[in-house]
Amino acid sequence: MPRGRAWLVLLLVLAAACSAWYFFRPEIEQALEPGPTLTPIRDVVAAPARFQGKELTVQGTVSSTSEVVMSGGATSRFYTLRGEGGELVVTVRESLPVRGQTLTVTGVVAEGPKGKGLAPRLTERRRERAPAR
């Protein structure tokens, strides 16, 4: 291939790469962003007071779900998220997840009632299915 054509091919390839970067940059940047830092559930269970009122992200498998309807008609929904070393009770306002799903959940921590031996609570703000390993 003559030298002039090689430069032209190189220039066309470079232009195509720059165009792709320009048009797909948001998707590329989002894919390159690190995900949220995961806090092990065992750390929250071991020292719930340390995380009291803080937002954090945990990952685990839904082991049980409950929906309680109060006498006044109000509904309370929660599920148990089991991870390595313990479990958290996650309260939700929206729908309950399916048992057996592995989720990444972001929420605010609250200690369980003192002296009752109950798991710490996490008020769900965001939930998504965990990526398959």
Secondary structure, 3 states (H helix, E strand, C coil): CCHHHHHHHHHHHHHHHHHHHHHHHHHHHHHHCCCCCECCHHHHHHCHHHHECCEEEEEEEEEEEEEEECCCCCEEEEEEEEECCEEEEEEECCCCCCCCCEEEEEEEEECCCCCCCCCCEEEEEEEEECCCC
